[in-house]
Amino acid sequence: MGCTSGKPAQPTSASAKTTENTLLAAGAEKVSEVQADTVKLAVDSWSGEFGVDSRTNWGAWLGYLGVPEAAWEAASNAPDFHKYQVTQESFVMDHQIPAQSVHLHFKAAFDGEWHKCPYPQPTATLWKEEEHKEGSGKAGEWRNKWLEFPTKFQTEIINFAGKGNTVHMVRELRDGADFINFEVTVVDPATETVVCGPFTTVFKRISNDTPGELPEPEEAVVMPQEAADSVPLVETPEPVEPLPVDAAGETDPSKVDVQATLESATLEEEEAQVQVVAEVAVPEEAKETSPNTSAEQTSPTRKERQMCC
């Protein structure tokens, strides 16, 4: 037999038991509401603008990138701004490093798949295809995934800065989303061992400005092959109406003249209408504008930049 107390158990009143159950149910419901709000607020709290607050071991990171030691202090103190807008499926980021004239605005998915990386890649590279296992990504690619939803995610960039290694960047919200801890580690893609790092930057919230969603690209209209094959390569001329003939099979000159006159009048009328439309549609100032000048004014200017770190 199990142990029992020497005193008889005191009965619990029905009202007291009911009150206890009510409080427990209310408490559980309250906890559930708080947890749901925390998840929602945590995802939303990524939205905002963050600037560098402090760095740890950043000199070693700069040394790995090949920055001269004399420039480490200036590079460590250089402004770096991140703007985020995050959902469970993806994030939009606006990244600016004024000292390097870097300004990127992109969208990336949390799907763990390799995609083209928006950050510029150097021309010189140590990437060797045969030294990397299949499915490990290629130079110029990256992937993003949640490590702890909704507060921590990881970015992997293949052959970062042309050094042949993979860089892991882990971002985590801290202190009520007022700070982001940004940790960088360099990993050997073949062995997954740490080559150097970690190096840490703490970003502090400086505003609630967001980068905004990027517009979705227009879908290309793809013509089915059977439709494409049926499209003529040259314009097909209109069929020529046969000349009128009399009962004997001879051409009737009177009818030919009448028909030619009608066709000529119709043609002249159409040309007159085209001329009027053209004169109304084209303003005088547009006529005086040189085609070369117009092309020069509308031609986009392309600037290429390359980020070293």
Backbone torsions as a table, in degrees:
resi	resn	phi	psi	omega
1	MET	NA	151.5	179.6
2	GLY	-80.7	165.2	179.1
3	CYS	-68.8	141.0	177.1
4	THR	-130.2	158.1	-179.8
5	SER	-83.0	152.8	178.9
6	GLY	-71.9	-22.6	-179.8
7	LYS	-99.8	141.9	177.4
8	PRO	-66.9	146.4	-179.0
9	ALA	-67.7	139.0	179.5
10	GLN	-80.7	128.7	180.0
11	PRO	-66.9	143.7	178.4
12	THR	-93.4	129.4	-178.5
13	SER	-67.4	150.4	-178.5
14	ALA	-63.7	-39.0	-178.5
15	SER	-66.9	-39.4	179.6
16	ALA	-66.1	-41.5	179.9
17	LYS	-64.5	-40.9	178.8
18	THR	-62.8	-42.7	179.0
19	THR	-63.0	-41.2	-179.8
20	GLU	-62.9	-44.6	179.8
21	ASN	-64.6	-39.2	179.2
22	THR	-62.8	-43.8	179.4
23	LEU	-64.7	-40.7	179.3
24	LEU	-64.5	-42.8	179.8
25	ALA	-64.7	-42.4	179.5
26	ALA	-64.5	-39.6	179.2
27	GLY	-65.1	-42.2	179.3
28	ALA	-64.8	-40.2	178.5
29	GLU	-65.1	-39.2	179.3
30	LYS	-64.6	-43.4	178.8
31	VAL	-61.4	-42.1	179.1
32	SER	-61.9	-41.6	178.5
33	GLU	-64.3	-41.8	179.8
34	VAL	-63.8	-42.3	179.2
35	GLN	-63.4	-42.2	179.0
36	ALA	-63.9	-42.2	178.9
37	ASP	-65.4	-36.7	-179.5
38	THR	-63.3	-44.1	179.0
39	VAL	-61.6	-46.9	-178.1
40	LYS	-63.4	-45.6	-178.4
41	LEU	-67.9	-34.9	-178.7
42	ALA	-64.9	-42.2	178.8
43	VAL	-67.4	-45.3	179.9
44	ASP	-65.6	-28.0	-174.8
45	SER	-71.8	-13.0	172.4
46	TRP	-65.3	-27.8	-176.0
47	SER	-66.5	121.2	180.0
48	GLY	152.7	-178.8	-179.1
49	GLU	-112.7	134.9	-177.2
50	PHE	-128.8	142.3	177.0
51	GLY	-125.9	161.5	-176.8
52	VAL	-62.1	128.9	175.8
53	ASP	-106.8	-40.9	178.8
54	SER	-160.0	159.4	177.6
55	ARG	-133.3	149.6	178.0
56	THR	-129.7	127.7	177.9
57	ASN	60.7	27.2	-175.7
58	TRP	-73.1	-24.8	177.2
59	GLY	-61.3	-39.3	179.0
60	ALA	-65.1	-36.6	177.0
61	TRP	-65.6	-43.6	179.0
62	LEU	-65.3	-36.8	176.7
63	GLY	-64.6	-39.2	176.9
64	TYR	-62.3	-36.2	180.0
65	LEU	-76.8	-10.2	178.9
66	GLY	93.0	13.0	177.7
67	VAL	-75.0	131.0	179.4
68	PRO	-58.2	141.3	-176.4
69	GLU	-58.0	-32.0	-179.9
70	ALA	-62.8	-20.6	-177.8
71	ALA	-101.7	3.3	-176.0
72	TRP	-62.7	-44.3	-176.6
73	GLU	-63.3	-46.2	-179.9
74	ALA	-64.3	-40.9	-179.9
75	ALA	-67.7	-36.3	179.6
76	SER	-67.6	-31.0	-178.9
77	ASN	-94.2	0.6	-178.4
78	ALA	-68.0	137.9	178.4
79	PRO	-62.0	143.6	179.2
80	ASP	-146.1	121.7	-172.9
81	PHE	-120.0	131.9	177.2
82	HIS	-120.0	130.6	170.6
83	LYS	-117.4	132.8	-177.3
84	TYR	-124.8	149.8	165.7
85	GLN	-142.2	111.6	-166.5
86	VAL	-120.2	139.4	168.8
87	THR	-126.7	178.4	179.3
88	GLN	-67.0	-29.2	-175.1
89	GLU	-90.2	-27.0	-173.3
90	SER	-162.6	173.6	172.9
91	PHE	-140.3	146.8	174.4
92	VAL	-108.9	135.1	-177.4
93	MET	-134.1	139.0	170.5
94	ASP	-115.0	115.4	-174.5
95	HIS	-117.3	124.0	179.7
96	GLN	-128.4	129.8	170.2
97	ILE	-124.6	91.7	-173.2
98	PRO	-56.6	-37.5	-176.7
99	ALA	-64.2	-25.0	-179.8
100	GLN	-106.4	7.0	-178.0
101	SER	55.7	37.2	179.2
102	VAL	-98.7	128.5	174.2
103	HIS	-147.9	106.1	-178.6
104	LEU	-119.3	143.4	177.6
105	HIS	-136.5	114.0	-172.9
106	PHE	-148.1	170.1	176.2
107	LYS	-128.2	136.5	-178.8
108	ALA	-135.4	146.0	-177.4
109	ALA	-94.4	146.3	172.9
110	PHE	-89.9	64.6	-177.1
111	ASP	-114.6	-2.3	179.1
112	GLY	68.9	13.0	-179.8
113	GLU	-104.0	152.3	-179.8
114	TRP	-77.9	130.6	178.3
115	HIS	-135.6	166.5	176.4
116	LYS	-64.2	130.8	-177.7
117	CYS	-83.7	134.1	-179.2
118	PRO	-73.9	-15.2	-179.8
119	TYR	-77.9	139.6	-176.5
120	PRO	-64.3	146.9	179.3
121	GLN	-110.6	139.4	179.1
122	PRO	-69.7	155.3	178.9
123	THR	-66.8	-46.3	178.0
124	ALA	-73.9	136.8	-178.1
125	THR	-147.0	148.6	175.4
126	LEU	-101.7	8.9	-177.8
127	TRP	-67.9	130.5	176.1
128	LYS	-129.1	114.9	-173.7
129	GLU	-53.9	-42.2	-173.9
130	GLU	-70.3	-15.8	-177.7
131	GLU	-89.0	0.4	-175.8
132	HIS	-120.6	137.2	-176.9
133	LYS	-71.9	156.0	-177.9
134	GLU	-63.8	138.4	179.4
135	GLY	85.1	1.9	-177.8
136	SER	-92.0	7.8	-179.9
137	GLY	88.4	167.1	179.9
138	LYS	-127.3	167.5	179.8
139	ALA	-56.7	134.1	-179.5
140	GLY	89.1	5.7	179.5
141	GLU	-112.9	159.6	175.2
142	TRP	-148.1	168.2	174.1
143	ARG	-148.1	154.9	-177.1
144	ASN	-133.1	141.4	178.9
145	LYS	-154.8	154.2	175.7
146	TRP	-75.2	135.5	169.9
147	LEU	-97.0	-42.1	175.4
148	GLU	-141.1	95.8	179.9
149	PHE	-69.0	133.3	7.4
150	PRO	-113.2	28.0	-172.1
151	THR	-113.9	-10.7	-175.6
152	LYS	-144.1	129.0	174.3
153	PHE	-138.6	158.2	-175.5
154	GLN	-118.4	140.3	174.4
155	THR	-116.8	133.0	175.6
156	GLU	-119.0	128.7	179.0
157	ILE	-121.3	123.9	-178.4
158	ILE	-76.4	136.5	172.9
159	ASN	53.6	43.7	-177.2
160	PHE	-60.3	131.8	179.7
161	ALA	61.3	17.4	177.4
162	GLY	71.3	23.1	-177.8
163	LYS	-92.5	-4.0	177.6
164	GLY	88.3	-10.4	-178.4
165	ASN	-104.7	169.2	177.6
166	THR	-101.6	135.2	179.0
167	VAL	-104.5	128.2	174.7
168	HIS	-101.4	128.9	176.5
169	MET	-121.8	119.2	-179.2
170	VAL	-112.9	122.3	179.6
171	ARG	-110.2	135.0	-178.7
172	GLU	-140.9	133.0	175.7
173	LEU	-72.3	137.2	-179.8
174	ARG	-133.5	156.2	171.2
175	ASP	50.4	58.7	176.6
176	GLY	65.0	29.7	178.1
177	ALA	69.3	17.6	173.6
178	ASP	-82.4	-16.6	-178.6
179	PHE	-136.3	153.2	171.3
180	ILE	-122.2	124.1	174.4
181	ASN	-90.0	120.2	-173.1
182	PHE	-115.6	105.2	-175.5
183	GLU	-109.6	130.3	-177.6
184	VAL	-115.7	132.8	177.0
185	THR	-135.4	137.8	177.9
186	VAL	-97.9	127.4	-173.6
187	VAL	-125.2	139.5	173.2
188	ASP	-71.8	120.3	-175.5
189	PRO	-67.1	-21.3	-178.3
190	ALA	-83.5	-38.4	-174.3
191	THR	-111.2	-11.8	-177.2
192	GLU	66.3	12.5	177.4
193	THR	-82.3	152.2	-178.9
194	VAL	-77.0	121.9	178.3
195	VAL	-81.1	-45.4	175.1
196	CYS	-162.1	159.1	-178.1
197	GLY	110.7	-176.5	7.3
198	PRO	-81.2	157.4	173.7
199	PHE	-120.3	137.0	-171.1
200	THR	-125.4	138.9	170.4
201	THR	-125.9	133.8	174.7
202	VAL	-103.7	120.9	177.9
203	PHE	-99.9	134.8	-179.6
204	LYS	-108.3	138.9	178.6
205	ARG	-63.5	128.9	179.0
206	ILE	-117.7	-14.6	175.4
207	SER	-166.5	171.7	176.3
208	ASN	-101.0	15.1	177.9
209	ASP	-65.5	140.4	179.5
210	THR	-119.8	157.4	-179.8
211	PRO	-73.6	-20.8	-177.4
212	GLY	80.3	153.3	179.8
213	GLU	-68.7	144.1	174.2
214	LEU	-79.4	144.3	176.7
215	PRO	-67.7	141.1	178.5
216	GLU	-69.2	136.7	178.9
217	PRO	-65.5	146.9	178.4
218	GLU	-68.3	136.7	179.6
219	GLU	-75.0	135.6	178.1
220	ALA	-73.5	139.7	178.2
221	VAL	-88.0	113.3	-177.4
222	VAL	-99.6	123.5	179.9
223	MET	-85.0	130.0	176.0
224	PRO	-56.4	150.1	-175.0
225	GLN	-61.6	-40.0	-178.2
226	GLU	-66.0	-33.1	177.3
227	ALA	-72.2	-38.3	-180.0
228	ALA	-65.0	-37.1	-179.4
229	ASP	-67.5	-25.6	-176.4
230	SER	-87.3	-7.3	-179.2
231	VAL	-78.0	123.3	-178.9
232	PRO	-69.6	145.1	179.3
233	LEU	-80.8	-23.1	177.9
234	VAL	-127.0	155.9	-178.9
235	GLU	-73.1	130.7	-179.9
236	THR	-82.8	125.4	-178.7
237	PRO	-68.4	151.3	176.8
238	GLU	-67.4	144.2	179.0
239	PRO	-64.6	142.8	-178.5
240	VAL	-87.9	127.1	178.3
241	GLU	-69.3	136.1	178.6
242	PRO	-68.7	149.9	179.3
243	LEU	-71.4	145.0	-179.7
244	PRO	-68.8	142.6	179.1
245	VAL	-126.6	158.4	177.7
246	ASP	-87.7	-171.7	-176.7
247	ALA	-65.5	-26.1	-178.8
248	ALA	-85.9	0.3	-179.5
249	GLY	89.6	2.3	179.6
250	GLU	-90.8	153.2	178.3
251	THR	-69.6	132.5	-178.8
252	ASP	-88.7	107.2	-177.0
253	PRO	-60.2	-36.4	-177.8
254	SER	-64.1	-42.1	179.4
255	LYS	-71.4	-34.7	177.4
256	VAL	-61.9	-45.8	-179.6
257	ASP	-62.0	-41.6	-180.0
258	VAL	-64.1	-44.6	-179.1
259	GLN	-64.9	-42.3	179.1
260	ALA	-62.9	-39.9	179.5
261	THR	-63.0	-43.9	179.9
262	LEU	-64.6	-43.5	-180.0
263	GLU	-64.2	-40.0	179.3
264	SER	-64.6	-42.3	179.5
265	ALA	-64.6	-41.7	179.3
266	THR	-63.5	-42.2	179.8
267	LEU	-63.4	-44.6	179.6
268	GLU	-63.5	-38.6	179.7
269	GLU	-65.1	-43.1	179.7
270	GLU	-63.7	-41.7	179.4
271	GLU	-63.7	-38.2	178.8
272	ALA	-64.9	-40.6	179.2
273	GLN	-65.4	-42.2	178.1
274	VAL	-61.4	-41.5	-179.5
275	GLN	-64.2	-42.0	179.6
276	VAL	-64.3	-45.4	179.1
277	VAL	-60.3	-43.2	-179.5
278	ALA	-63.2	-40.8	-179.0
279	GLU	-67.9	-35.2	179.9
280	VAL	-74.6	-37.7	-173.2
281	ALA	-76.3	-26.2	-174.6
282	VAL	-105.9	109.2	177.8
283	PRO	-65.1	158.4	-178.0
284	GLU	-62.2	-40.5	-177.7
285	GLU	-65.6	-31.2	177.7
286	ALA	-68.8	-34.2	179.4
287	LYS	-66.4	-34.5	-175.9
288	GLU	-79.2	-16.1	-177.5
289	THR	-72.4	133.6	179.0
290	SER	-72.6	136.7	177.0
291	PRO	-57.5	-37.9	179.6
292	ASN	-65.1	-42.1	-180.0
293	THR	-63.2	-42.3	179.6
294	SER	-61.9	-42.1	-179.8
295	ALA	-64.9	-38.0	-179.5
296	GLU	-67.5	-35.5	-178.5
297	GLN	-71.9	-31.4	-176.3
298	THR	-96.7	-6.5	-178.1
299	SER	-74.3	124.5	-179.3
300	PRO	-70.6	150.0	176.7
301	THR	-101.0	126.4	-176.8
302	ARG	-106.0	127.9	177.5
303	LYS	-120.1	130.8	-179.8
304	GLU	-108.8	131.5	178.0
305	ARG	-127.5	157.3	-180.0
306	GLN	-134.7	129.2	-178.1
307	MET	-96.1	131.5	-178.2
308	CYS	-90.0	-25.5	-178.8
309	CYS	-159.0	NA	NA
